[in-house]
């Protein structure tokens, strides 16, 4: 089947193959098409402070951070589990679409342009005016 292609079509096949290779290299090596997998948040446990001495009321009526969170005033936060860092992984589906869609659009544009030029030229050859 490839023997029936003319020179321009063969150049198109080679250019399409190079485009696929370029997209795969950029996506895999540079992380150009990645998907973020969020890390787990840190977990804290509130434990009573010893000895417990609540903060005196503030003259301006403001509250402390712990009171704003609804925690008793005599508690400390103890870290139970640290935050898991964010992980990035290659999104192969998006990489495939980034490789195939421009190639299909390029082939359609080229064949559409060739077809339009041939159709216009055919109108001039037939002597219609």
ZADO-1210 file (C-alpha; in nm, 4 decimals, padded with zeros to 6 digits):
<atoms>
<atom x="00.0000" y="00.0000" z="00.0000" code="UNK" pos="1"/>
<atom x="00.2830" y="00.2415" z="00.0761" code="UNK" pos="2"/>
<atom x="00.4267" y="00.1802" z="-00.2719" code="UNK" pos="3"/>
<atom x="00.1248" y="00.3554" z="-00.4264" code="UNK" pos="4"/>
<atom x="00.1974" y="00.6878" z="-00.2497" code="UNK" pos="5"/>
<atom x="00.3467" y="00.9753" z="-00.4455" code="UNK" pos="6"/>
<atom x="00.6412" y="01.1798" z="-00.3197" code="UNK" pos="7"/>
<atom x="00.4303" y="01.4439" z="-00.1405" code="UNK" pos="8"/>
<atom x="00.2269" y="01.1813" z="00.0403" code="UNK" pos="9"/>
<atom x="00.5441" y="01.0056" z="00.1515" code="UNK" pos="10"/>
<atom x="00.6774" y="01.3347" z="00.2877" code="UNK" pos="11"/>
<atom x="00.3479" y="01.3705" z="00.4770" code="UNK" pos="12"/>
<atom x="00.3788" y="01.0222" z="00.6254" code="UNK" pos="13"/>
<atom x="00.7357" y="01.0917" z="00.7406" code="UNK" pos="14"/>
<atom x="00.6343" y="01.4335" z="00.8845" code="UNK" pos="15"/>
<atom x="00.3438" y="01.2706" z="01.0717" code="UNK" pos="16"/>
<atom x="00.5768" y="01.0085" z="01.2194" code="UNK" pos="17"/>
<atom x="00.8219" y="01.2780" z="01.3281" code="UNK" pos="18"/>
<atom x="00.5337" y="01.4740" z="01.4871" code="UNK" pos="19"/>
<atom x="00.4266" y="01.1678" z="01.6880" code="UNK" pos="20"/>
<atom x="00.7846" y="01.1085" z="01.8049" code="UNK" pos="21"/>
<atom x="00.8219" y="01.4776" z="01.9015" code="UNK" pos="22"/>
<atom x="00.5012" y="01.4806" z="02.1076" code="UNK" pos="23"/>
<atom x="00.5942" y="01.1590" z="02.2894" code="UNK" pos="24"/>
<atom x="00.9440" y="01.2884" z="02.3697" code="UNK" pos="25"/>
<atom x="00.8194" y="01.6270" z="02.4926" code="UNK" pos="26"/>
<atom x="00.5424" y="01.4695" z="02.6970" code="UNK" pos="27"/>
<atom x="00.7582" y="01.2002" z="02.8538" code="UNK" pos="28"/>
<atom x="01.0841" y="01.3883" z="02.9087" code="UNK" pos="29"/>
<atom x="00.9671" y="01.7402" z="02.9854" code="UNK" pos="30"/>
<atom x="00.6411" y="01.6523" z="03.1538" code="UNK" pos="31"/>
<atom x="00.4580" y="01.8716" z="02.9041" code="UNK" pos="32"/>
<atom x="00.1314" y="01.6815" z="02.9369" code="UNK" pos="33"/>
<atom x="00.0967" y="01.5792" z="03.2979" code="UNK" pos="34"/>
<atom x="-00.1872" y="01.5307" z="03.5364" code="UNK" pos="35"/>
<atom x="-00.1555" y="01.6385" z="03.8983" code="UNK" pos="36"/>
<atom x="-00.2468" y="01.3792" z="04.1577" code="UNK" pos="37"/>
<atom x="-00.3127" y="01.5772" z="04.4740" code="UNK" pos="38"/>
<atom x="-00.1354" y="01.4791" z="04.7900" code="UNK" pos="39"/>
<atom x="-00.3207" y="01.3892" z="05.1059" code="UNK" pos="40"/>
<atom x="-00.3590" y="01.6741" z="05.3533" code="UNK" pos="41"/>
<atom x="-00.1863" y="01.6668" z="05.6883" code="UNK" pos="42"/>
<atom x="-00.3938" y="01.5458" z="05.9812" code="UNK" pos="43"/>
<atom x="-00.3765" y="01.6980" z="06.3263" code="UNK" pos="44"/>
<atom x="-00.5067" y="01.5837" z="06.6606" code="UNK" pos="45"/>
<atom x="-00.5969" y="01.8361" z="06.9255" code="UNK" pos="46"/>
<atom x="-00.4725" y="01.7359" z="07.2712" code="UNK" pos="47"/>
<atom x="-00.5189" y="01.9219" z="07.5995" code="UNK" pos="48"/>
<atom x="-00.2401" y="02.1477" z="07.7120" code="UNK" pos="49"/>
<atom x="-00.0916" y="02.0825" z="08.0526" code="UNK" pos="50"/>
<atom x="-00.1087" y="02.2908" z="08.2598" code="UNK" pos="51"/>
<atom x="-00.4101" y="02.4625" z="08.1108" code="UNK" pos="52"/>
<atom x="-00.4049" y="02.8387" z="08.1358" code="UNK" pos="53"/>
<atom x="-00.6567" y="02.9912" z="07.8986" code="UNK" pos="54"/>
<atom x="-00.5650" y="03.3164" z="07.7341" code="UNK" pos="55"/>
<atom x="-00.7205" y="03.6188" z="07.9022" code="UNK" pos="56"/>
<atom x="-01.0043" y="03.7869" z="07.7111" code="UNK" pos="57"/>
<atom x="-00.8799" y="04.0418" z="07.4625" code="UNK" pos="58"/>
<atom x="-00.9816" y="04.4021" z="07.5181" code="UNK" pos="59"/>
<atom x="-01.0943" y="04.4459" z="07.1557" code="UNK" pos="60"/>
<atom x="-01.3209" y="04.1395" z="07.1720" code="UNK" pos="61"/>
<atom x="-01.1298" y="03.9434" z="06.9049" code="UNK" pos="62"/>
<atom x="-01.0818" y="03.5701" z="06.9353" code="UNK" pos="63"/>
<atom x="-00.7809" y="03.3461" z="06.8920" code="UNK" pos="64"/>
<atom x="-00.7220" y="03.1236" z="06.5917" code="UNK" pos="65"/>
<atom x="-00.8071" y="02.8100" z="06.7891" code="UNK" pos="66"/>
<atom x="-01.1323" y="02.9631" z="06.9134" code="UNK" pos="67"/>
<atom x="-01.2181" y="03.0571" z="06.5562" code="UNK" pos="68"/>
<atom x="-01.1781" y="02.6930" z="06.4572" code="UNK" pos="69"/>
<atom x="-01.4075" y="02.5898" z="06.7425" code="UNK" pos="70"/>
<atom x="-01.1292" y="02.4304" z="06.9457" code="UNK" pos="71"/>
<atom x="-01.1150" y="02.4715" z="07.3213" code="UNK" pos="72"/>
<atom x="-00.8687" y="02.7422" z="07.4260" code="UNK" pos="73"/>
<atom x="-00.6390" y="02.5001" z="07.6093" code="UNK" pos="74"/>
<atom x="-00.5430" y="02.2635" z="07.3282" code="UNK" pos="75"/>
<atom x="-00.2370" y="02.2131" z="07.1154" code="UNK" pos="76"/>
<atom x="-00.2297" y="02.0620" z="06.7706" code="UNK" pos="77"/>
<atom x="-00.0164" y="01.7510" z="06.7377" code="UNK" pos="78"/>
<atom x="00.0739" y="01.6305" z="06.3912" code="UNK" pos="79"/>
<atom x="-00.0579" y="01.2800" z="06.3261" code="UNK" pos="80"/>
<atom x="00.0311" y="01.2355" z="05.9610" code="UNK" pos="81"/>
<atom x="00.2378" y="01.4611" z="05.7413" code="UNK" pos="82"/>
<atom x="00.1188" y="01.5848" z="05.4070" code="UNK" pos="83"/>
<atom x="00.1956" y="01.3561" z="05.1160" code="UNK" pos="84"/>
<atom x="00.3659" y="01.5523" z="04.8387" code="UNK" pos="85"/>
<atom x="00.1848" y="01.6100" z="04.5120" code="UNK" pos="86"/>
<atom x="00.2610" y="01.3601" z="04.2400" code="UNK" pos="87"/>
<atom x="00.2627" y="01.4309" z="03.8687" code="UNK" pos="88"/>
<atom x="00.2092" y="01.1520" z="03.6202" code="UNK" pos="89"/>
<atom x="00.2075" y="01.1504" z="03.2434" code="UNK" pos="90"/>
<atom x="-00.1408" y="01.1683" z="03.0954" code="UNK" pos="91"/>
<atom x="-00.1054" y="00.9300" z="02.8008" code="UNK" pos="92"/>
<atom x="-00.4597" y="00.9934" z="02.6759" code="UNK" pos="93"/>
<atom x="-00.3986" y="01.3675" z="02.6442" code="UNK" pos="94"/>
<atom x="-00.0617" y="01.3002" z="02.4832" code="UNK" pos="95"/>
<atom x="-00.2239" y="01.0725" z="02.2246" code="UNK" pos="96"/>
<atom x="-00.4854" y="01.3375" z="02.1455" code="UNK" pos="97"/>
<atom x="-00.2167" y="01.6079" z="02.1202" code="UNK" pos="98"/>
<atom x="-00.0352" y="01.3907" z="01.8675" code="UNK" pos="99"/>
<atom x="-00.3274" y="01.2641" z="01.6581" code="UNK" pos="100"/>
<atom x="-00.5632" y="01.5640" z="01.6320" code="UNK" pos="101"/>
<atom x="-00.3146" y="01.8088" z="01.4703" code="UNK" pos="102"/>
<atom x="-00.2001" y="01.5348" z="01.2317" code="UNK" pos="103"/>
<atom x="-00.5567" y="01.4583" z="01.1227" code="UNK" pos="104"/>
<atom x="-00.6369" y="01.8275" z="01.0834" code="UNK" pos="105"/>
<atom x="-00.3213" y="01.8823" z="00.8764" code="UNK" pos="106"/>
<atom x="-00.4056" y="01.5926" z="00.6417" code="UNK" pos="107"/>
<atom x="-00.7646" y="01.7178" z="00.6033" code="UNK" pos="108"/>
<atom x="-00.6443" y="02.0721" z="00.5342" code="UNK" pos="109"/>
<atom x="-00.3953" y="01.9583" z="00.2701" code="UNK" pos="110"/>
<atom x="-00.6400" y="01.7279" z="00.0895" code="UNK" pos="111"/>
<atom x="-00.9169" y="01.9884" z="00.1163" code="UNK" pos="112"/>
<atom x="-00.6928" y="02.2527" z="-00.0379" code="UNK" pos="113"/>
<atom x="-00.5832" y="02.0184" z="-00.3185" code="UNK" pos="114"/>
<atom x="-00.9463" y="01.9260" z="-00.3885" code="UNK" pos="115"/>
<atom x="-01.0560" y="02.2903" z="-00.3984" code="UNK" pos="116"/>
<atom x="-00.7716" y="02.3890" z="-00.6332" code="UNK" pos="117"/>
<atom x="-00.8505" y="02.0984" z="-00.8682" code="UNK" pos="118"/>
<atom x="-01.2197" y="02.1866" z="-00.8674" code="UNK" pos="119"/>
<atom x="-01.1504" y="02.5507" z="-00.9547" code="UNK" pos="120"/>
<atom x="-00.8980" y="02.4490" z="-01.2240" code="UNK" pos="121"/>
<atom x="-01.1495" y="02.2044" z="-01.3740" code="UNK" pos="122"/>
<atom x="-01.3983" y="02.4898" z="-01.4107" code="UNK" pos="123"/>
<atom x="-01.1460" y="02.6918" z="-01.6122" code="UNK" pos="124"/>
<atom x="-01.0467" y="02.3945" z="-01.8320" code="UNK" pos="125"/>
<atom x="-01.4019" y="02.3204" z="-01.9367" code="UNK" pos="126"/>
<atom x="-01.4431" y="02.6722" z="-02.0714" code="UNK" pos="127"/>
<atom x="-01.7315" y="02.7709" z="-01.8446" code="UNK" pos="128"/>
<atom x="-01.7388" y="03.1397" z="-01.7783" code="UNK" pos="129"/>
</atoms>
